[in-house]
Amino acid sequence: MSTVHRLHEQASLGERFKSFALEQVAPHAHAHDSEQTFSVSVIEALKDQGYLGACLPAVAGGLGLDMTAYGSLCEALGHACTSARNLLTVHDMVVHTVAEWGSPAQRDAWLPVLARGERIAAFALTERSAGSDARGIETEARETGSGFVLNGSKSWITFGQIAGLFLVFARTGDAISAFIVESERNGVEVAPIKDMLGARGSMLAQLSLTDCLVPKENMIGRRGKGYPHILTDALTLGRYTVAAGTAGLQRACLEASIGYVRQRKQFGKPIAEHQLIQRKIAAMATDAAAGKLLVEEAGRHLDAGHPRALAQVAMAKLFTTRAAFRAASEAVQIHGANGCSADYPVNRHLRDAKILEIIEGTNEIQEIIISRYA
């Protein structure tokens, strides 16, 4: 495929993703935030478009998107609704893990189901006492004759309230292993977590495992491969989706601000004509352009299997999330008192932007990764 043809195809896909997000997702964003739930119709729309298996090959029921195209999808969803992009992130982290680390039997059993959205998947790593330091998890998996018995508790599990399948990381002796845990298994209990700062439509949950027996064939990869191998691989994908979605949020902040300054008048003229406002818009526009380029570069590194891909993804996440929080803060400032009201989307953007600096590895963790590669 020629470079020109590839660019044309990518642009066409990008427009398709934007139209989908604008028409099918954006109208629900306010309700996702205010009602702290997620629209079933959006999930059905994602299923219908095949977006829940976007990166899987067609033989597994997916669309076969490369990372660059997938980034465009995440950007479009992040522009429309952070919680919608969160759904794609955690679901695809599990899909990717099964595809890359699962046995042939696991891939055959689970990938078509996940690609069709028959089960929503959730990524169960974080605990109250273990976040950035994954080695500190306390959930245990004790081997028995028939499988593994899991005991422990996971916190802030994105879309845990509706997940039909969890990828659970647990201690197996001195190492960490990964397990598929179906939601209907005995000993699985889910409790909703409400009133988070942002991304309120992400249906967070506390996941409790009490003497939960899973068969040995539910272990993903070999024993002890959960950390760092499987976890690092999954988090790299997750961080890429966050960076791409955050680039979309940057664009949303910029567009909301431009629309507002054109119609808002102070001192007898639109505030767009005031130089201090122009400076804010210029900074937001520059950051948005730079963030998009960093995401695209990270996507190319992932597609090429480049050894620096992990660092490029970390750079993209670090820059876009910092820039998005600046942009959202400035957008609220530009809107004045209106920006503090739930009637304007920049209120939601600011709260969502703060969340993005924390999830899938805090910005401080990204700085550590980048410094090591540098």
C-alpha positions in Angstrom: 0.0 0.0 0.0 1.4 3.4 -1.0 1.9 6.1 1.6 -0.7 8.3 -0.1 -3.2 5.5 -0.1 -2.5 4.7 3.6 -2.9 8.3 4.6 -6.2 8.6 2.7 -7.5 5.4 4.4 -6.5 6.7 7.8 -8.2 10.0 7.2 -11.3 8.2 6.1 -11.4 6.0 9.2 -10.8 9.1 11.3 -13.8 10.8 9.9 -15.9 7.7 10.4 -14.8 7.5 14.0 -15.6 11.2 14.6 -19.0 10.9 13.1 -19.8 7.8 15.2 -18.6 9.5 18.4 -20.5 12.7 17.7 -23.8 11.0 16.8 -23.8 8.0 19.1 -21.7 8.9 22.1 -21.6 12.6 22.7 -25.3 13.1 23.3 -25.0 10.8 26.4 -21.9 12.3 27.9 -23.7 14.7 30.3 -26.0 11.9 31.5 -23.1 9.6 32.0 -21.5 12.2 34.3 -24.5 13.4 36.1 -26.3 10.1 36.6 -23.0 8.1 37.2 -24.1 5.3 34.9 -23.4 4.3 31.3 -25.9 4.1 28.5 -26.8 0.7 27.2 -27.4 2.2 23.8 -23.8 3.3 23.6 -22.6 -0.2 24.4 -24.9 -1.6 21.7 -23.6 1.0 19.2 -20.0 0.0 20.0 -20.9 -3.6 19.5 -22.7 -3.0 16.2 -19.6 -1.2 14.8 -17.3 -3.9 15.9 -15.3 -1.5 18.1 -15.1 -3.9 21.1 -12.8 -6.0 19.0 -11.2 -3.2 17.0 -7.6 -4.5 17.0 -8.3 -8.2 16.7 -8.0 -9.9 13.2 -11.1 -10.6 11.3 -10.7 -14.4 12.0 -11.2 -13.6 15.7 -14.2 -11.4 15.0 -12.3 -8.1 15.0 -11.7 -5.2 12.7 -8.0 -5.6 12.4 -7.1 -2.0 13.0 -3.5 -1.1 13.5 -2.4 1.0 16.4 -2.4 4.3 14.5 -6.0 3.8 13.4 -7.0 2.5 16.9 -5.6 5.7 18.3 -7.9 7.7 16.1 -10.8 5.7 17.4 -9.8 6.4 21.0 -9.3 10.1 20.2 -12.8 10.4 18.8 -14.3 8.7 21.8 -12.2 10.8 24.2 -13.4 13.9 22.5 -17.0 12.8 23.0 -16.9 11.2 26.5 -14.1 10.1 28.7 -16.1 7.3 30.2 -16.8 5.8 26.7 -13.1 5.8 26.0 -12.5 4.2 29.4 -14.8 1.3 28.4 -12.8 0.7 25.3 -9.5 0.9 27.3 -10.2 -1.7 30.0 -12.1 -4.0 27.6 -9.3 -4.0 25.1 -6.6 -4.4 27.7 -8.2 -7.7 28.5 -8.8 -8.6 24.9 -5.1 -7.8 24.1 -3.9 -9.9 27.0 -5.9 -12.9 26.0 -4.8 -12.5 22.3 -1.1 -12.1 23.2 -0.6 -14.3 26.2 -3.6 -16.7 26.2 -3.4 -20.4 25.1 -5.1 -21.4 21.8 -8.0 -22.8 23.8 -8.4 -19.5 25.7 -8.2 -17.4 22.5 -10.8 -19.6 20.8 -13.1 -19.5 23.9 -12.9 -15.8 24.8 -11.9 -13.6 21.9 -15.0 -14.0 19.8 -17.2 -13.5 22.9 -15.3 -10.3 23.8 -15.2 -9.0 20.3 -19.0 -9.3 20.0 -19.4 -7.6 23.3 -21.3 -10.6 24.8 -19.2 -9.9 27.9 -17.7 -6.7 28.9 -14.2 -7.2 30.4 -12.6 -5.4 33.3 -9.0 -5.1 34.3 -8.6 -6.0 38.0 -5.2 -4.9 39.3 -5.5 -2.0 41.7 -6.0 -2.5 45.4 -6.4 0.0 48.2 -2.8 -0.5 49.2 -1.3 -1.2 45.8 -1.6 1.1 42.8 1.6 2.4 41.2 3.6 -0.4 43.0 1.9 -3.4 41.5 4.2 -5.7 43.3 2.4 -4.7 46.5 -0.9 -6.4 45.7 -2.2 -8.7 48.4 -4.8 -10.7 46.6 -3.7 -14.3 46.7 -4.2 -17.3 44.5 -3.6 -20.6 46.3 -3.2 -23.7 44.1 -5.3 -26.7 44.9 -5.8 -30.0 43.1 -8.6 -28.6 40.9 -7.3 -25.1 40.3 -6.7 -21.9 42.2 -8.6 -20.4 45.1 -8.6 -16.6 45.0 -9.0 -14.3 48.0 -8.6 -10.6 48.1 -10.1 -7.3 47.1 -9.7 -5.0 44.1 -10.6 -1.3 44.1 -11.6 1.3 41.5 -12.2 -1.3 38.9 -13.4 0.5 35.8 -16.8 -0.9 34.5 -16.6 -3.5 37.2 -20.3 -3.0 37.8 -21.3 -4.5 34.5 -18.3 -6.7 33.6 -18.9 -10.3 32.8 -15.3 -11.2 33.0 -12.3 -9.9 35.0 -8.6 -10.2 34.4 -7.4 -10.6 38.0 -3.8 -10.2 39.1 -3.0 -12.2 42.2 0.0 -13.5 44.2 1.1 -17.1 43.5 3.7 -17.5 46.2 6.5 -14.9 45.6 5.3 -14.1 42.1 2.3 -12.6 40.5 0.0 -14.4 38.0 -3.0 -13.4 35.9 -6.4 -15.2 35.9 -9.6 -15.0 34.0 -12.4 -14.8 36.5 -16.0 -14.9 35.3 -18.4 -12.7 37.2 -20.8 -15.5 37.9 -18.3 -17.6 39.9 -19.0 -18.3 43.5 -17.1 -16.0 45.8 -17.2 -13.0 43.3 -18.9 -9.9 44.8 -19.1 -6.5 43.2 -20.0 -3.2 45.0 -20.5 0.1 43.1 -18.2 3.0 43.9 -19.9 6.4 43.5 -19.1 10.1 43.6 -15.6 10.0 42.1 -14.1 13.3 40.9 -14.4 12.6 37.2 -15.1 9.9 34.6 -18.3 9.3 36.6 -19.9 7.2 33.9 -17.2 4.6 34.2 -19.2 2.4 36.7 -16.3 1.8 39.0 -16.6 -1.1 41.5 -15.0 -2.8 44.4 -14.3 -6.4 43.5 -14.2 -8.9 46.4 -13.0 -12.5 45.9 -13.8 -14.9 48.7 -12.6 -18.5 48.3 -13.3 -18.1 44.6 -12.2 -21.3 42.8 -11.1 -20.9 39.2 -9.8 -23.9 37.1 -6.1 -24.1 36.2 -6.9 -23.3 32.5 -8.1 -19.9 33.6 -4.5 -18.8 34.3 -3.2 -16.6 31.5 0.4 -17.3 30.5 2.7 -19.2 32.7 2.7 -19.0 36.5 4.5 -15.9 37.7 4.3 -14.1 34.3 1.6 -11.7 35.5 4.3 -9.1 36.6 6.1 -7.6 34.9 5.5 -9.3 31.6 1.7 -9.5 31.1 1.0 -6.4 33.2 3.5 -4.1 31.4 2.2 -5.2 28.0 -1.4 -4.5 29.0 -0.6 -1.2 30.6 1.3 0.0 27.6 -1.8 -0.5 25.5 -4.0 1.1 28.2 -1.7 4.2 28.4 -1.7 4.6 24.7 -5.5 4.6 24.6 -5.6 7.2 27.5 -3.1 9.4 25.6 -5.1 9.2 22.4 -8.4 9.8 24.2 -6.8 12.7 26.1 -5.8 14.3 22.8 -9.5 14.2 22.0 -10.3 15.9 25.3 -7.7 18.6 24.5 -9.5 19.2 21.3 -12.9 19.4 23.1 -11.6 22.0 25.5 -10.2 24.1 22.6 -13.4 23.9 20.6 -15.6 24.7 23.6 -13.5 27.7 24.4 -13.4 29.0 20.8 -17.2 28.7 20.6 -17.6 30.6 23.8 -15.2 33.5 23.2 -16.9 34.2 19.8 -20.3 34.8 21.4 -19.4 36.1 24.8 -19.1 39.9 25.0 -17.3 42.0 27.6 -16.4 45.7 27.4 -18.4 46.1 24.3 -16.8 43.4 22.1 -16.5 39.6 21.9 -13.8 38.4 24.3 -12.1 36.6 21.4 -10.8 40.1 20.5 -9.0 40.5 23.8 -5.3 39.6 23.6 -5.2 37.7 26.9 -7.9 35.4 25.6 -6.1 35.0 22.3 -3.0 33.9 24.3 -4.9 31.2 26.1 -6.4 29.9 22.8 -3.0 29.9 21.2 -1.5 27.9 24.0 -4.4 25.4 23.9 -4.2 25.0 20.1 -0.4 24.5 20.2 -0.6 21.9 23.0 -3.4 20.1 21.2 -1.4 19.8 18.0 1.7 18.6 19.8 -0.3 16.1 21.8 -1.8 14.6 18.6 1.6 14.3 17.0 3.0 12.5 20.1 0.1 10.0 20.0 0.6 9.4 16.3 4.4 8.8 16.9 3.6 6.4 19.7 1.2 4.5 17.5 3.8 4.1 14.8 6.3 2.8 17.3 3.7 0.2 18.6 2.9 -0.9 15.0 6.6 -1.3 14.3 7.3 -3.2 17.5 10.0 -0.6 18.2 12.0 -1.1 21.4 11.3 2.5 22.4 7.5 2.1 22.0 7.0 1.9 25.8 8.8 5.2 26.3 7.0 6.9 23.4 3.7 5.8 24.9 4.7 7.2 28.3 5.8 10.5 26.7 2.4 10.8 24.9 0.5 10.1 28.1 2.5 12.4 30.2 2.3 15.3 27.7 -1.4 14.9 26.7 -2.7 14.5 30.3 -0.7 17.5 31.6 -1.7 19.6 28.6 -5.4 18.5 28.9 -5.6 19.6 32.5 -4.1 23.0 31.6 -6.5 23.3 28.7 -9.5 22.3 30.8 -8.5 24.7 33.6 -8.1 27.6 31.1 -11.4 26.6 29.5 -13.2 27.0 32.8 -11.3 30.3 33.4 -12.5 31.5 30.0 -16.0 30.6 30.7 -15.9 32.3 34.1 -18.8 31.5 36.4 -20.4 29.6 33.6 -17.5 27.2 33.5 -18.2 26.3 37.1 -21.7 25.2 36.2 -22.7 21.7 35.1 -24.6 23.4 32.2 -21.3 23.7 30.4 -19.1 20.7 29.3 -15.9 22.3 30.4 -16.9 21.6 34.0 -16.9 17.9 33.2 -13.7 18.2 31.1 -11.8 19.7 34.1 -12.8 16.9 36.4 -12.1 14.2 33.8 -8.7 15.7 32.9 -7.5 15.3 36.5 -8.5 11.6 36.5 -6.5 11.1 33.3 -3.3 12.2 35.1 -3.7 9.3 37.5 -5.2 6.2 35.7 -3.2 3.6 33.9 -0.1 4.8 35.8 0.3 8.2 37.3 2.3 10.9 35.5 5.1 10.4 38.0 5.3 6.8 36.9 5.5 7.9 33.3 8.4 10.2 34.3 10.3 7.3 35.8 9.8 5.2 32.6 10.9 8.1 30.3 13.9 8.9 32.4 15.1 5.3 32.3 14.8 5.2 28.5 16.5 8.6 28.2 
